[in-house]
Amino acid sequence: MDRRIFLKKSMATTALLGAGLVMPSCARNLRSELMEQKALLTISGVEQKTWKILHYASLAPSGHNSQPWFVEIINENEWIIGADAKRRLPQVDKTNREVILSLGAFIENLVQAAAATGFHVDVEVIARDRFDSRIARVNLTRAPLVDIPLKRLSTRRTVKTHLLPRELKTADVTAFSKLCQGHLYYFPRGTTHSDLMAKESVDNFKRQFENQKAIEEAAHWTRLSDKDARKFRDGLTTDGMEITGIVGWFVRNFMDNQDVMGQTFRQKGIEKTIKQAGEGAGWLVITSEGTSVEGLIECGRRFQRMALLAREKMIALHPMTQTLEEKQGQKKVRENHEAGIIPQFMLRVGYLDKYPDPVSLRRPVDWFLAKSGAI
Ligand SMILES: Cc1cc2nc3c(=O)[nH]c(=O)nc-3n(C[C@H](O)[C@H](O)[C@H](O)COP(=O)(O)O)c2cc1C
């Protein structure tokens, strides 16, 4: 390590240990600061309705918060939803499975935001292959307003800590299962399947942390400093990784993407994953029929329908995807399910006492609008 950086980090560590004296305010919400004021602005040339619906669509979750979408406006009521090749995760999502699932979540948000604005949306999947650029065509037609609170879309978030061990109520599982059209399985804490999923999540997380290329990819999508978070408005911030308080402040100010690839960060990541895997009420698995683009889009939509209701039920959902990304994990999944059952989401689940506000950032709509074709 360069002597200057070493000194800077040593001084910071000393400051950290003397926390009470130097600690700045840790109360922060970059998301509301950046996104709420932006939400008031419109973009020249784009209708207010279009902007609003696309803004809500973009609040969808995505792997590493890579926001792999672009939108091409054909005319005021016909749009193409595309997958931005620059936002793929080739190391951990080799088959583009998670990109398509994330686009499914984006489309579900779009459909619900449009319904709440007085439009019905017809969705036609046009991609034949997961690597196609243009994925779906959406057509909007005027329709009676549907009573969907847009707050559901703007307050949904992934929650990774403080999940309670209390078993999910049957009524909640049934409601989720309906939204997933029956493609949902709940494995309560303490069951063989739940224990297996927790173990596999940790084992496959460790595997990824030993894979230099996967680590480099994660570092590429990590926005440790506020400067980077403001500049890119995507990826994983300290808030998104739930590195909070003084540790979050330290990481934001004294660590960089090089550190993400270092031993300390890896070790902390593994410790955190072990703790997380041990928390909560068990696991939910969402399955798909087949692995076509249509099947995956539908599965992403199922997940999102459920995620949009989770907050009202005080339920945290935390996708832990490493098992589905790694060869050994996929093999274990295959061995433990019948051939027709294809898990696409493995979600740690649990009730919360307090639901935190969303913190992950999004690019403004004009950043993901394409003039024509791919961006
Ligand atoms: C397909 C998919 C896979 C994901 N995999 C993981 C994962 O393995 N671990 C994790 O902590 N979060 C995972 N997430 C959650 C994202 O990191 C999260 O959605 C993103 O950072 C945006 O944050 P938000 O959901 O709070 O808006 C995944 C999300 C999606 C849609």
The ligand as a MOL file (V3000), in Angstrom:
LIG
                    3D

  0  0  0     0  0            999 V3000
M  V30 BEGIN CTAB
M  V30 COUNTS 31 33 0 0 0
M  V30 BEGIN ATOM
M  V30 1 C -32.4970 -10.9930 -9.8340 0
M  V30 2 C -32.0450 -10.3890 -8.5370 0
M  V30 3 C -31.0100 -11.0000 -7.8170 0
M  V30 4 C -30.5720 -10.4510 -6.6040 0
M  V30 5 N -29.5910 -11.1020 -5.8820 0
M  V30 6 C -29.1920 -10.5900 -4.6800 0
M  V30 7 C -28.2200 -11.2770 -3.8860 0
M  V30 8 O -27.7200 -12.3360 -4.2420 0
M  V30 9 N -27.8480 -10.7310 -2.6960 0
M  V30 10 C -28.3760 -9.5460 -2.2500 0
M  V30 11 O -27.9960 -9.0860 -1.1700 0
M  V30 12 N -29.3090 -8.8820 -2.9810 0
M  V30 13 C -29.7330 -9.3820 -4.1650 0
M  V30 14 N -30.7030 -8.7260 -4.9020 0
M  V30 15 C -31.2500 -7.4580 -4.3940 0
M  V30 16 C -30.5660 -6.2730 -5.0820 0
M  V30 17 O -29.2450 -6.1160 -4.6320 0
M  V30 18 C -31.4020 -5.0220 -4.8250 0
M  V30 19 O -32.6360 -5.1820 -5.4530 0
M  V30 20 C -30.7560 -3.7590 -5.3870 0
M  V30 21 O -29.5590 -3.4810 -4.7020 0
M  V30 22 C -31.6860 -2.5570 -5.2680 0
M  V30 23 O -32.0820 -2.3730 -3.9300 0
M  V30 24 P -33.6330 -2.3480 -3.5160 0
M  V30 25 O -34.2090 -3.6870 -3.8100 0
M  V30 26 O -33.6160 -2.0500 -2.0340 0
M  V30 27 O -34.2960 -1.2690 -4.3140 0
M  V30 28 C -31.1640 -9.2470 -6.1120 0
M  V30 29 C -32.2090 -8.6580 -6.8430 0
M  V30 30 C -32.6500 -9.2250 -8.0330 0
M  V30 31 C -33.7800 -8.5700 -8.7830 0
M  V30 END ATOM
M  V30 BEGIN BOND
M  V30 1 1 1 2
M  V30 2 1 2 3
M  V30 3 2 2 30
M  V30 4 2 3 4
M  V30 5 1 4 5
M  V30 6 1 4 28
M  V30 7 2 5 6
M  V30 8 1 6 7
M  V30 9 1 6 13
M  V30 10 2 7 8
M  V30 11 1 7 9
M  V30 12 1 9 10
M  V30 13 2 10 11
M  V30 14 1 10 12
M  V30 15 2 12 13
M  V30 16 1 13 14
M  V30 17 1 14 15
M  V30 18 1 14 28
M  V30 19 1 15 16
M  V30 20 1 16 17
M  V30 21 1 16 18
M  V30 22 1 18 19
M  V30 23 1 18 20
M  V30 24 1 20 21
M  V30 25 1 20 22
M  V30 26 1 22 23
M  V30 27 1 23 24
M  V30 28 2 24 25
M  V30 29 1 24 26
M  V30 30 1 24 27
M  V30 31 2 28 29
M  V30 32 1 29 30
M  V30 33 1 30 31
M  V30 END BOND
M  V30 END CTAB
M  END
